[in-house]
Each structure stands twice: as structure tokens, then as C-alpha cells.
Amino acid sequence: MTDGAQYSQTLHERSVLTANMCLEAQQRTTRPLVFNSPPPWTFSALKGPTKRQSR
């Protein structure tokens, strides 16, 4: 096996392992993951500064 193939396979196995750990942690807790349900202040931050904040 070449170095590139070995590297990509190792990278793939690590990413699958990380995803599985995240899913298991999500199932263990009742609190949803952040990227599944963003807190309300992220929406106001994405829209940009309000008129109150601009000056």
C-alpha cells in the first residue's frame, strides 16, 4: 500500500471514529448538539448589526 493510500485510509478511519463518538455522546445526553439547534443569538449575529448597534 502506498503512503497516500495508507494516509487516506487512516484519515477515513479516524473521521468515522470521531463521528461515531459524537453520535454516541448525542444519544447519551438529552441536550441536542450545537449545530443541530443553534442558540437564538446566532441568528441575530448572522443578520449583521442592528440599527441599535450600528452607532
Number of C-alpha atoms within 10 A of each C-alpha: 6 6 8 9 10 11 12 11 12 12 12 12 12 12 12 12 12 12 12 12 12 13 12 11 14 13 11 9 9 8 10 12 13 8 7 7 9 11 9 8 8 9 10 10 10 8 8 10 11 10 7 6 7 7 6
